[in-house]
Amino acid sequence: MFLLIAVLIVGKTNEVFKIMREIYMDNAATTQLDSKVLRKMLLYLKREYGNPSSMHDKGIIAKNAISSARKKTADILNCKPEEIIFTGSGTESDNLAIFGYARKNKHKGNHIITTKIEHHAVLDCFKMLKKEGFKVTFLDVDKDGFVDLEQLKNSITSKTILVSIIYANNEIGTVQDIPKIAEICHKKQAVLHTDACQAANYLEIDVKKLGVDMMTLNGSKIYGPKGVGVLFKKSDIEIEPIIFGGGQEKGLRSGTENVANIIGFAEALERVRRNLVKEVEKLTFLRDYMINELLKIPDSRLNGPRKNRLPNNVNISFLNIEGESAALLLNEEGIFISTGSACSSKDLDPSHVIMAIGCPAEVAHSSLRFSLGKDICRRDVDYVIKKTKKVVSHLRNMSPLHYKLQEQVKQRKDDDCTLIKEDFE
């Protein structure tokens, strides 16, 4: 009797654990706040809450804390403290860099360049500047998302004042050769900005080695707090503010500084850089293992490159399913992922990034993005692989068009769908 009761209890306990199991693979959207980072922030949320612009002791303590965080950030980026501007987000940093530089320097030229696979925080700035009269070039990318360097060279003219190219793509993980891009830009006297929000955990961010003039980072991608970003801007680069008020951050970003978040950002950046080598090695192994296993599912395609890819990024299209449906079913299994950029996930239009690498809309709509994090282990990955196979099979079996569409893909001629034929067969 006692044995039977014990078995029943264990069985029920296992059921509870199974239900409660959660695996978060949406770290490209945001990361969990590191508990040690939170601990550093709490002092400035609870006790040292002074306004850094105030002259009393509490204000001075807050001001000194920001100065310390600025120096810590600058040391990691290998720049001067005065070249660090704290903002409210990575989006704001992108906006400040692009609008700030273009509008301040439009007397030098009215041509600006970006790519077709930028985050919307960059793309939408360029679209707005186009309405303001700037001439905009949107660079093509190849089937893996890499910028055509020859097109970049040929696109820069004497009127080109700014180039903005994402360092590591948030959807398909493509890592651009930023030093080479910087060399091309500087030979033609163009300023280079890069959005490095996805890069800070895993890639080189020494601004001198990269050769960038401006670079964007944010806290929510590095296990730091949301609501804080950084813009590195070389001291000889002139920009104008986009937010006006009290003149904080040398007049370039008005508004009372979020001291706790700034402290949290610097602490989080220091922690991820300290653990970089170990994390890259671990996540690269898990990423490649996961890619290989998921590609065993028939009619699946890896979006983005095998090499020069973010260590934590897995983006795969499963033909003849809807990515949104798959993500919702995986959510029911306690697996949290995205179908593309989290910032545009409510938009049912196909991913502009996957369309830009040559895929038709049906492939973009069938894509799933798994972005691994520091707490992910092999057991988690195996569980996600198992459940993903189950979900894909379930969705395909529900669709009467699945087998018909499968045959159509194999029979398509070598036109705009060549990529699909090669990669799904």
DOLUM-117164 format. One record per residue (C-alpha): x, y, z; residue in one letter. Coordinates in Angstrom, 2 decimals. Layout:
REM DOLUM-117164
rec px: X; py: Y; pz: Z; res: A;
...
This chain:
REM DOLUM-117164
rec px: 0.00; py: 0.00; pz: 0.00; res: M;
rec px: 2.74; py: 2.44; pz: 0.98; res: F;
rec px: 4.62; py: 1.60; pz: -2.22; res: L;
rec px: 1.50; py: 2.25; pz: -4.31; res: L;
rec px: 0.96; py: 5.62; pz: -2.62; res: I;
rec px: 4.61; py: 6.52; pz: -3.20; res: A;
rec px: 4.35; py: 5.61; pz: -6.88; res: V;
rec px: 1.20; py: 7.70; pz: -7.26; res: L;
rec px: 2.84; py: 10.67; pz: -5.53; res: I;
rec px: 5.94; py: 10.43; pz: -7.71; res: V;
rec px: 3.77; py: 10.14; pz: -10.80; res: G;
rec px: 1.76; py: 13.23; pz: -9.87; res: K;
rec px: 4.95; py: 15.10; pz: -9.03; res: T;
rec px: 6.43; py: 14.27; pz: -12.42; res: N;
rec px: 3.23; py: 15.50; pz: -14.07; res: E;
rec px: 3.49; py: 18.80; pz: -12.21; res: V;
rec px: 7.15; py: 19.21; pz: -13.18; res: F;
rec px: 6.29; py: 18.38; pz: -16.78; res: K;
rec px: 3.57; py: 21.05; pz: -16.83; res: I;
rec px: 5.75; py: 23.61; pz: -15.09; res: M;
rec px: 8.78; py: 23.09; pz: -17.34; res: R;
rec px: 9.65; py: 26.25; pz: -19.23; res: E;
rec px: 12.39; py: 26.67; pz: -21.81; res: I;
rec px: 13.06; py: 30.21; pz: -22.93; res: Y;
rec px: 14.60; py: 30.46; pz: -26.40; res: M;
rec px: 13.72; py: 34.04; pz: -27.26; res: D;
rec px: 16.89; py: 35.75; pz: -26.04; res: N;
rec px: 17.20; py: 37.77; pz: -29.24; res: A;
rec px: 14.00; py: 39.53; pz: -28.16; res: A;
rec px: 15.07; py: 40.07; pz: -24.55; res: T;
rec px: 17.10; py: 38.36; pz: -21.86; res: T;
rec px: 16.37; py: 37.62; pz: -18.23; res: Q;
rec px: 17.78; py: 40.16; pz: -15.79; res: L;
rec px: 20.87; py: 38.69; pz: -14.13; res: D;
rec px: 20.32; py: 38.42; pz: -10.36; res: S;
rec px: 23.76; py: 39.89; pz: -9.63; res: K;
rec px: 22.99; py: 42.83; pz: -11.91; res: V;
rec px: 19.72; py: 43.38; pz: -10.07; res: L;
rec px: 21.58; py: 43.36; pz: -6.78; res: R;
rec px: 23.80; py: 46.22; pz: -8.01; res: K;
rec px: 20.77; py: 48.16; pz: -9.18; res: M;
rec px: 18.76; py: 47.87; pz: -5.97; res: L;
rec px: 20.94; py: 50.35; pz: -4.08; res: L;
rec px: 20.04; py: 53.06; pz: -6.61; res: Y;
rec px: 16.38; py: 52.12; pz: -6.71; res: L;
rec px: 15.88; py: 52.13; pz: -2.95; res: K;
rec px: 18.47; py: 54.21; pz: -1.10; res: R;
rec px: 20.60; py: 56.28; pz: -3.48; res: E;
rec px: 17.70; py: 57.63; pz: -5.50; res: Y;
rec px: 18.96; py: 61.18; pz: -5.95; res: G;
rec px: 18.76; py: 63.17; pz: -9.18; res: N;
rec px: 22.28; py: 63.34; pz: -10.67; res: P;
rec px: 21.70; py: 67.03; pz: -11.50; res: S;
rec px: 21.08; py: 67.92; pz: -7.84; res: S;
rec px: 23.89; py: 69.54; pz: -5.85; res: M;
rec px: 23.23; py: 67.81; pz: -2.53; res: H;
rec px: 24.95; py: 64.61; pz: -1.36; res: D;
rec px: 22.40; py: 62.22; pz: -2.82; res: K;
rec px: 22.64; py: 63.92; pz: -6.20; res: G;
rec px: 26.45; py: 63.79; pz: -6.12; res: I;
rec px: 26.39; py: 60.08; pz: -5.23; res: I;
rec px: 24.12; py: 59.40; pz: -8.21; res: A;
rec px: 26.28; py: 61.52; pz: -10.52; res: K;
rec px: 29.44; py: 59.72; pz: -9.43; res: N;
rec px: 27.76; py: 56.36; pz: -9.96; res: A;
rec px: 26.92; py: 57.31; pz: -13.56; res: I;
rec px: 30.49; py: 58.48; pz: -14.11; res: S;
rec px: 31.76; py: 55.15; pz: -12.85; res: S;
rec px: 29.37; py: 53.23; pz: -15.13; res: A;
rec px: 30.40; py: 55.40; pz: -18.08; res: R;
rec px: 34.07; py: 54.68; pz: -17.48; res: K;
rec px: 33.43; py: 50.94; pz: -17.07; res: K;
rec px: 31.51; py: 50.89; pz: -20.37; res: T;
rec px: 34.17; py: 52.96; pz: -22.13; res: A;
rec px: 36.95; py: 50.67; pz: -20.92; res: D;
rec px: 35.15; py: 47.64; pz: -22.35; res: I;
rec px: 34.55; py: 49.40; pz: -25.69; res: L;
rec px: 38.11; py: 50.84; pz: -25.69; res: N;
rec px: 37.00; py: 54.43; pz: -26.05; res: C;
rec px: 36.90; py: 57.63; pz: -24.00; res: K;
rec px: 34.20; py: 58.01; pz: -21.31; res: P;
rec px: 32.97; py: 61.18; pz: -23.01; res: E;
rec px: 32.25; py: 59.12; pz: -26.12; res: E;
rec px: 29.55; py: 57.16; pz: -24.28; res: I;
rec px: 25.96; py: 58.49; pz: -24.38; res: I;
rec px: 23.35; py: 56.78; pz: -22.20; res: F;
rec px: 19.86; py: 56.60; pz: -23.70; res: T;
rec px: 16.52; py: 54.94; pz: -22.96; res: G;
rec px: 16.88; py: 51.98; pz: -25.36; res: S;
rec px: 18.75; py: 50.55; pz: -28.32; res: G;
rec px: 16.03; py: 52.00; pz: -30.55; res: T;
rec px: 16.65; py: 55.47; pz: -29.18; res: E;
rec px: 20.39; py: 55.06; pz: -29.66; res: S;
rec px: 19.84; py: 54.09; pz: -33.31; res: D;
rec px: 17.53; py: 57.07; pz: -33.79; res: N;
rec px: 19.97; py: 59.46; pz: -32.15; res: L;
rec px: 22.86; py: 58.24; pz: -34.28; res: A;
rec px: 20.99; py: 58.31; pz: -37.60; res: I;
rec px: 18.75; py: 61.35; pz: -37.26; res: F;
rec px: 21.34; py: 63.17; pz: -35.17; res: G;
rec px: 24.14; py: 62.76; pz: -37.69; res: Y;
rec px: 22.14; py: 63.09; pz: -40.92; res: A;
rec px: 20.36; py: 66.28; pz: -39.89; res: R;
rec px: 23.47; py: 67.86; pz: -38.36; res: K;
rec px: 25.60; py: 67.15; pz: -41.43; res: N;
rec px: 23.16; py: 67.52; pz: -44.32; res: K;
rec px: 25.18; py: 70.50; pz: -45.56; res: H;
rec px: 27.93; py: 67.99; pz: -46.43; res: K;
rec px: 25.68; py: 65.77; pz: -48.56; res: G;
rec px: 22.23; py: 64.25; pz: -48.74; res: N;
rec px: 23.01; py: 60.58; pz: -49.49; res: H;
rec px: 22.78; py: 57.85; pz: -46.83; res: I;
rec px: 23.14; py: 54.06; pz: -47.07; res: I;
rec px: 21.79; py: 51.09; pz: -45.15; res: T;
rec px: 20.80; py: 47.47; pz: -45.87; res: T;
rec px: 17.53; py: 45.68; pz: -46.51; res: K;
rec px: 17.95; py: 43.51; pz: -43.39; res: I;
rec px: 18.28; py: 46.16; pz: -40.68; res: E;
rec px: 16.21; py: 46.23; pz: -37.53; res: H;
rec px: 13.19; py: 48.50; pz: -37.91; res: H;
rec px: 14.82; py: 50.95; pz: -35.49; res: A;
rec px: 17.24; py: 51.69; pz: -38.33; res: V;
rec px: 15.08; py: 51.03; pz: -41.39; res: L;
rec px: 12.29; py: 53.33; pz: -40.28; res: D;
rec px: 14.77; py: 56.16; pz: -39.61; res: C;
rec px: 16.04; py: 55.90; pz: -43.18; res: F;
rec px: 12.51; py: 55.84; pz: -44.55; res: K;
rec px: 11.70; py: 59.00; pz: -42.60; res: M;
rec px: 14.88; py: 60.73; pz: -43.77; res: L;
rec px: 13.91; py: 59.85; pz: -47.33; res: K;
rec px: 10.69; py: 61.79; pz: -46.78; res: K;
rec px: 12.82; py: 64.69; pz: -45.54; res: E;
rec px: 14.67; py: 64.81; pz: -48.86; res: G;
rec px: 17.64; py: 62.53; pz: -48.31; res: F;
rec px: 18.60; py: 60.11; pz: -51.05; res: K;
rec px: 18.66; py: 56.59; pz: -49.58; res: V;
rec px: 20.33; py: 53.43; pz: -50.87; res: T;
rec px: 19.15; py: 50.11; pz: -49.44; res: F;
rec px: 21.90; py: 47.56; pz: -50.07; res: L;
rec px: 21.13; py: 44.03; pz: -51.20; res: D;
rec px: 22.37; py: 40.97; pz: -49.33; res: V;
rec px: 23.17; py: 37.47; pz: -50.59; res: D;
rec px: 21.27; py: 34.28; pz: -49.76; res: K;
rec px: 22.95; py: 34.11; pz: -46.34; res: D;
rec px: 22.39; py: 37.76; pz: -45.48; res: G;
rec px: 25.86; py: 39.13; pz: -46.19; res: F;
rec px: 26.27; py: 42.62; pz: -47.60; res: V;
rec px: 27.60; py: 42.87; pz: -51.15; res: D;
rec px: 30.83; py: 44.79; pz: -50.49; res: L;
rec px: 31.23; py: 45.70; pz: -54.15; res: E;
rec px: 27.76; py: 47.21; pz: -54.17; res: Q;
rec px: 28.68; py: 49.15; pz: -51.04; res: L;
rec px: 31.85; py: 50.49; pz: -52.69; res: K;
rec px: 29.99; py: 51.50; pz: -55.82; res: N;
rec px: 27.12; py: 53.08; pz: -53.87; res: S;
rec px: 29.24; py: 55.54; pz: -51.88; res: I;
rec px: 29.53; py: 58.89; pz: -53.65; res: T;
rec px: 30.90; py: 62.31; pz: -52.77; res: S;
rec px: 27.43; py: 63.11; pz: -51.38; res: K;
rec px: 27.34; py: 60.09; pz: -49.04; res: T;
rec px: 27.56; py: 61.17; pz: -45.40; res: I;
rec px: 26.36; py: 58.12; pz: -43.44; res: L;
rec px: 26.33; py: 54.32; pz: -43.72; res: V;
rec px: 24.49; py: 52.19; pz: -41.14; res: S;
rec px: 24.94; py: 48.40; pz: -41.27; res: I;
rec px: 23.82; py: 45.96; pz: -38.59; res: I;
rec px: 26.70; py: 44.02; pz: -36.99; res: Y;
rec px: 24.79; py: 40.79; pz: -36.24; res: A;
rec px: 21.31; py: 40.30; pz: -37.59; res: N;
rec px: 18.59; py: 39.81; pz: -34.99; res: N;
rec px: 16.57; py: 37.37; pz: -37.10; res: E;
rec px: 18.97; py: 35.12; pz: -39.02; res: I;
rec px: 22.19; py: 35.70; pz: -37.03; res: G;
rec px: 24.41; py: 36.83; pz: -39.93; res: T;
rec px: 27.61; py: 38.52; pz: -38.69; res: V;
rec px: 28.91; py: 41.19; pz: -41.06; res: Q;
rec px: 32.61; py: 41.98; pz: -41.59; res: D;
rec px: 32.40; py: 45.35; pz: -39.88; res: I;
rec px: 36.16; py: 46.15; pz: -39.98; res: P;
rec px: 36.17; py: 45.63; pz: -43.75; res: K;
rec px: 33.00; py: 47.69; pz: -44.13; res: I;
rec px: 34.53; py: 50.46; pz: -42.01; res: A;
rec px: 37.63; py: 50.47; pz: -44.21; res: E;
rec px: 35.50; py: 50.87; pz: -47.35; res: I;
rec px: 33.47; py: 53.70; pz: -45.79; res: C;
rec px: 36.46; py: 55.63; pz: -44.48; res: H;
rec px: 38.33; py: 55.45; pz: -47.78; res: K;
rec px: 35.42; py: 57.40; pz: -49.23; res: K;
rec px: 35.00; py: 59.72; pz: -46.21; res: Q;
rec px: 31.67; py: 58.25; pz: -45.11; res: A;
rec px: 30.78; py: 57.80; pz: -41.44; res: V;
rec px: 29.84; py: 54.28; pz: -40.29; res: L;
rec px: 27.24; py: 53.44; pz: -37.64; res: H;
rec px: 26.48; py: 49.86; pz: -36.59; res: T;
rec px: 23.67; py: 48.41; pz: -34.51; res: D;
rec px: 25.53; py: 45.94; pz: -32.28; res: A;
rec px: 22.70; py: 45.08; pz: -29.87; res: C;
rec px: 22.85; py: 41.36; pz: -30.70; res: Q;
rec px: 26.66; py: 41.28; pz: -30.80; res: A;
rec px: 27.67; py: 42.39; pz: -27.32; res: A;
rec px: 27.36; py: 38.93; pz: -25.72; res: N;
rec px: 29.49; py: 37.10; pz: -28.25; res: Y;
rec px: 31.52; py: 39.25; pz: -30.67; res: L;
rec px: 34.31; py: 41.80; pz: -30.72; res: E;
rec px: 33.05; py: 45.21; pz: -29.55; res: I;
rec px: 36.36; py: 47.06; pz: -29.31; res: D;
rec px: 35.42; py: 50.12; pz: -31.37; res: V;
rec px: 39.00; py: 50.73; pz: -32.47; res: K;
rec px: 39.35; py: 47.19; pz: -33.82; res: K;
rec px: 35.96; py: 47.45; pz: -35.50; res: L;
rec px: 36.74; py: 50.88; pz: -36.93; res: G;
rec px: 33.20; py: 52.21; pz: -36.36; res: V;
rec px: 32.33; py: 55.87; pz: -35.80; res: D;
rec px: 29.11; py: 55.16; pz: -33.91; res: M;
rec px: 27.76; py: 51.97; pz: -32.32; res: M;
rec px: 24.50; py: 51.05; pz: -30.59; res: T;
rec px: 24.10; py: 48.69; pz: -27.62; res: L;
rec px: 21.25; py: 48.04; pz: -25.21; res: N;
rec px: 20.68; py: 46.49; pz: -21.80; res: G;
rec px: 17.88; py: 44.05; pz: -22.50; res: S;
rec px: 20.03; py: 41.87; pz: -24.81; res: K;
rec px: 22.88; py: 41.36; pz: -22.29; res: I;
rec px: 20.98; py: 40.15; pz: -19.19; res: Y;
rec px: 20.67; py: 43.75; pz: -18.06; res: G;
rec px: 17.60; py: 45.94; pz: -17.50; res: P;
rec px: 15.18; py: 47.08; pz: -20.16; res: K;
rec px: 14.90; py: 50.81; pz: -20.74; res: G;
rec px: 18.59; py: 51.63; pz: -21.16; res: V;
rec px: 20.77; py: 51.90; pz: -24.23; res: G;
rec px: 24.19; py: 53.20; pz: -25.17; res: V;
rec px: 25.44; py: 55.10; pz: -28.17; res: L;
rec px: 29.18; py: 55.16; pz: -28.70; res: F;
rec px: 30.06; py: 58.26; pz: -30.72; res: K;
rec px: 33.60; py: 59.24; pz: -31.60; res: K;
rec px: 34.44; py: 62.62; pz: -30.13; res: S;
rec px: 35.02; py: 64.20; pz: -33.54; res: D;
rec px: 31.58; py: 63.13; pz: -34.84; res: I;
rec px: 28.98; py: 65.89; pz: -34.55; res: E;
rec px: 25.31; py: 65.06; pz: -34.04; res: I;
rec px: 22.28; py: 66.99; pz: -32.91; res: E;
rec px: 19.81; py: 65.85; pz: -30.21; res: P;
rec px: 16.39; py: 64.40; pz: -30.91; res: I;
rec px: 15.15; py: 64.89; pz: -27.32; res: I;
rec px: 15.25; py: 68.33; pz: -25.72; res: F;
rec px: 14.99; py: 69.48; pz: -22.14; res: G;
rec px: 17.49; py: 69.70; pz: -19.30; res: G;
rec px: 20.58; py: 69.14; pz: -21.41; res: G;
rec px: 21.80; py: 65.90; pz: -19.82; res: Q;
rec px: 24.42; py: 63.72; pz: -21.55; res: E;
rec px: 26.31; py: 66.79; pz: -22.82; res: K;
rec px: 23.11; py: 68.17; pz: -24.29; res: G;
rec px: 22.60; py: 65.17; pz: -26.55; res: L;
rec px: 19.99; py: 63.28; pz: -24.51; res: R;
rec px: 17.85; py: 65.36; pz: -22.18; res: S;
rec px: 15.89; py: 63.79; pz: -19.36; res: G;
rec px: 16.73; py: 62.78; pz: -15.80; res: T;
rec px: 19.12; py: 59.85; pz: -16.02; res: E;
rec px: 17.87; py: 56.41; pz: -15.03; res: N;
rec px: 20.70; py: 55.80; pz: -12.60; res: V;
rec px: 19.79; py: 52.24; pz: -11.60; res: A;
rec px: 19.44; py: 51.13; pz: -15.23; res: N;
rec px: 22.72; py: 52.75; pz: -16.20; res: I;
rec px: 24.47; py: 50.96; pz: -13.33; res: I;
rec px: 22.75; py: 47.74; pz: -14.39; res: G;
rec px: 23.85; py: 48.15; pz: -18.00; res: F;
rec px: 27.51; py: 48.58; pz: -17.13; res: A;
rec px: 27.46; py: 45.65; pz: -14.71; res: E;
rec px: 25.69; py: 43.40; pz: -17.23; res: A;
rec px: 28.11; py: 44.32; pz: -20.01; res: L;
rec px: 31.09; py: 43.58; pz: -17.78; res: E;
rec px: 29.65; py: 40.20; pz: -16.80; res: R;
rec px: 28.88; py: 39.00; pz: -20.33; res: V;
rec px: 32.32; py: 40.07; pz: -21.57; res: R;
rec px: 33.99; py: 38.22; pz: -18.69; res: R;
rec px: 32.23; py: 34.97; pz: -19.63; res: N;
rec px: 32.36; py: 35.44; pz: -23.40; res: L;
rec px: 34.79; py: 32.70; pz: -24.44; res: V;
rec px: 33.06; py: 29.99; pz: -22.42; res: K;
rec px: 29.59; py: 31.04; pz: -23.54; res: E;
rec px: 30.53; py: 31.21; pz: -27.22; res: V;
rec px: 32.03; py: 27.73; pz: -27.10; res: E;
rec px: 29.02; py: 26.22; pz: -25.31; res: K;
rec px: 26.33; py: 27.93; pz: -27.40; res: L;
rec px: 28.07; py: 27.30; pz: -30.72; res: T;
rec px: 28.06; py: 23.57; pz: -29.96; res: F;
rec px: 24.38; py: 23.58; pz: -28.95; res: L;
rec px: 23.44; py: 25.77; pz: -31.93; res: R;
rec px: 25.10; py: 23.46; pz: -34.46; res: D;
rec px: 23.65; py: 20.36; pz: -32.81; res: Y;
rec px: 20.19; py: 21.88; pz: -32.87; res: M;
rec px: 20.47; py: 22.98; pz: -36.50; res: I;
rec px: 21.61; py: 19.53; pz: -37.61; res: N;
rec px: 18.78; py: 17.79; pz: -35.77; res: E;
rec px: 16.04; py: 20.15; pz: -36.94; res: L;
rec px: 17.20; py: 19.94; pz: -40.54; res: L;
rec px: 16.45; py: 16.21; pz: -40.40; res: K;
rec px: 12.79; py: 17.23; pz: -40.59; res: I;
rec px: 11.78; py: 16.92; pz: -44.26; res: P;
rec px: 11.39; py: 20.15; pz: -46.22; res: D;
rec px: 13.26; py: 22.31; pz: -43.74; res: S;
rec px: 15.67; py: 25.10; pz: -44.53; res: R;
rec px: 18.26; py: 26.99; pz: -42.49; res: L;
rec px: 17.91; py: 30.75; pz: -42.83; res: N;
rec px: 21.26; py: 32.49; pz: -42.62; res: G;
rec px: 24.82; py: 31.14; pz: -42.85; res: P;
rec px: 26.48; py: 28.14; pz: -41.27; res: R;
rec px: 29.62; py: 30.18; pz: -40.54; res: K;
rec px: 29.89; py: 33.78; pz: -39.35; res: N;
rec px: 26.63; py: 33.31; pz: -37.48; res: R;
rec px: 25.69; py: 34.34; pz: -33.95; res: L;
rec px: 26.47; py: 31.44; pz: -31.57; res: P;
rec px: 22.94; py: 31.44; pz: -30.16; res: N;
rec px: 20.87; py: 31.85; pz: -33.34; res: N;
rec px: 18.85; py: 29.07; pz: -35.00; res: V;
rec px: 16.36; py: 30.21; pz: -37.67; res: N;
rec px: 14.71; py: 27.46; pz: -39.71; res: I;
rec px: 11.76; py: 27.43; pz: -42.11; res: S;
rec px: 9.55; py: 24.35; pz: -42.17; res: F;
rec px: 7.73; py: 24.35; pz: -45.47; res: L;
rec px: 3.92; py: 24.13; pz: -45.45; res: N;
rec px: 3.32; py: 25.26; pz: -41.89; res: I;
rec px: 2.51; py: 28.66; pz: -40.40; res: E;
rec px: 5.22; py: 29.86; pz: -38.06; res: G;
rec px: 2.73; py: 31.61; pz: -35.81; res: E;
rec px: 0.76; py: 28.38; pz: -35.33; res: S;
rec px: 3.92; py: 26.44; pz: -34.53; res: A;
rec px: 5.07; py: 29.07; pz: -32.02; res: A;
rec px: 1.71; py: 28.94; pz: -30.24; res: L;
rec px: 1.76; py: 25.15; pz: -30.04; res: L;
rec px: 5.31; py: 25.18; pz: -28.70; res: L;
rec px: 4.18; py: 27.75; pz: -26.15; res: N;
rec px: 1.67; py: 25.16; pz: -24.90; res: E;
rec px: 4.65; py: 22.84; pz: -24.34; res: E;
rec px: 6.42; py: 25.51; pz: -22.27; res: G;
rec px: 8.79; py: 26.53; pz: -25.09; res: I;
rec px: 9.05; py: 30.24; pz: -25.82; res: F;
rec px: 10.36; py: 31.30; pz: -29.24; res: I;
rec px: 9.69; py: 33.84; pz: -32.01; res: S;
rec px: 8.72; py: 33.66; pz: -35.65; res: T;
rec px: 10.95; py: 36.61; pz: -36.56; res: G;
rec px: 11.73; py: 39.99; pz: -35.05; res: S;
rec px: 9.91; py: 40.36; pz: -31.74; res: A;
rec px: 9.50; py: 44.08; pz: -32.36; res: C;
rec px: 7.26; py: 43.35; pz: -35.35; res: S;
rec px: 5.72; py: 40.04; pz: -34.23; res: S;
rec px: 2.19; py: 41.50; pz: -34.25; res: K;
rec px: 2.57; py: 42.29; pz: -37.93; res: D;
rec px: 1.47; py: 39.35; pz: -40.08; res: L;
rec px: 3.53; py: 40.53; pz: -43.05; res: D;
rec px: 6.38; py: 38.13; pz: -43.90; res: P;
rec px: 9.81; py: 38.86; pz: -42.41; res: S;
rec px: 11.58; py: 41.54; pz: -44.46; res: H;
rec px: 14.89; py: 39.87; pz: -43.59; res: V;
rec px: 13.98; py: 36.44; pz: -44.94; res: I;
rec px: 12.40; py: 38.00; pz: -48.01; res: M;
rec px: 15.63; py: 39.97; pz: -48.57; res: A;
rec px: 17.73; py: 36.77; pz: -48.71; res: I;
rec px: 15.67; py: 35.55; pz: -51.66; res: G;
rec px: 12.90; py: 33.49; pz: -50.10; res: C;
rec px: 9.24; py: 33.77; pz: -51.11; res: P;
rec px: 6.55; py: 34.71; pz: -48.63; res: A;
rec px: 5.54; py: 31.13; pz: -47.81; res: E;
rec px: 9.05; py: 30.35; pz: -46.58; res: V;
rec px: 9.21; py: 33.55; pz: -44.53; res: A;
rec px: 5.85; py: 32.73; pz: -42.94; res: H;
rec px: 7.06; py: 29.24; pz: -42.00; res: S;
rec px: 10.19; py: 30.37; pz: -40.16; res: S;
rec px: 10.91; py: 29.83; pz: -36.46; res: L;
rec px: 13.66; py: 31.62; pz: -34.57; res: R;
rec px: 15.23; py: 29.87; pz: -31.58; res: F;
rec px: 17.70; py: 32.15; pz: -29.76; res: S;
rec px: 19.56; py: 30.33; pz: -27.02; res: L;
rec px: 20.74; py: 31.83; pz: -23.74; res: G;
rec px: 23.29; py: 31.25; pz: -21.01; res: K;
rec px: 21.05; py: 28.93; pz: -18.97; res: D;
rec px: 20.25; py: 26.56; pz: -21.85; res: I;
rec px: 21.67; py: 23.04; pz: -21.63; res: C;
rec px: 21.76; py: 19.97; pz: -23.90; res: R;
rec px: 18.70; py: 18.50; pz: -22.15; res: R;
rec px: 16.70; py: 21.63; pz: -22.97; res: D;
rec px: 17.76; py: 21.52; pz: -26.60; res: V;
rec px: 16.79; py: 17.85; pz: -26.91; res: D;
rec px: 13.37; py: 18.62; pz: -25.46; res: Y;
rec px: 12.83; py: 21.50; pz: -27.91; res: V;
rec px: 13.94; py: 19.38; pz: -30.87; res: I;
rec px: 11.53; py: 16.62; pz: -29.88; res: K;
rec px: 8.59; py: 18.98; pz: -29.43; res: K;
rec px: 9.35; py: 20.91; pz: -32.63; res: T;
rec px: 9.31; py: 17.70; pz: -34.66; res: K;
rec px: 5.98; py: 16.80; pz: -33.09; res: K;
rec px: 4.46; py: 20.23; pz: -33.79; res: V;
rec px: 5.66; py: 20.37; pz: -37.41; res: V;
rec px: 4.29; py: 16.88; pz: -38.08; res: S;
rec px: 0.98; py: 17.78; pz: -36.44; res: H;
rec px: 0.52; py: 20.97; pz: -38.46; res: L;
rec px: 1.42; py: 19.29; pz: -41.74; res: R;
rec px: -0.96; py: 16.42; pz: -41.10; res: N;
rec px: -3.75; py: 18.93; pz: -40.54; res: M;
rec px: -3.16; py: 20.53; pz: -43.93; res: S;
rec px: -4.69; py: 18.80; pz: -46.98; res: P;
rec px: -2.43; py: 20.95; pz: -49.15; res: L;
rec px: 0.81; py: 19.72; pz: -47.61; res: H;
rec px: 1.64; py: 16.89; pz: -49.99; res: Y;
rec px: 0.36; py: 18.77; pz: -53.03; res: K;
rec px: 2.49; py: 21.81; pz: -52.15; res: L;
rec px: 5.49; py: 19.56; pz: -51.52; res: Q;
rec px: 5.27; py: 18.26; pz: -55.07; res: E;
rec px: 4.85; py: 21.76; pz: -56.47; res: Q;
rec px: 8.03; py: 22.95; pz: -54.80; res: V;
rec px: 10.03; py: 20.12; pz: -56.37; res: K;
rec px: 8.64; py: 20.94; pz: -59.80; res: Q;
rec px: 9.23; py: 24.69; pz: -59.81; res: R;
rec px: 11.39; py: 26.09; pz: -62.58; res: K;
rec px: 14.63; py: 27.96; pz: -62.04; res: D;
rec px: 13.12; py: 31.37; pz: -61.45; res: D;
rec px: 12.56; py: 33.25; pz: -58.19; res: D;
rec px: 12.17; py: 29.93; pz: -56.34; res: C;
rec px: 15.55; py: 28.39; pz: -57.26; res: T;
rec px: 16.66; py: 28.84; pz: -53.68; res: L;
rec px: 13.76; py: 26.80; pz: -52.37; res: I;
rec px: 14.37; py: 23.94; pz: -54.78; res: K;
rec px: 18.02; py: 23.67; pz: -53.84; res: E;
rec px: 17.52; py: 23.91; pz: -50.13; res: D;
rec px: 14.43; py: 21.77; pz: -49.60; res: F;
rec px: 15.38; py: 18.79; pz: -51.79; res: E;
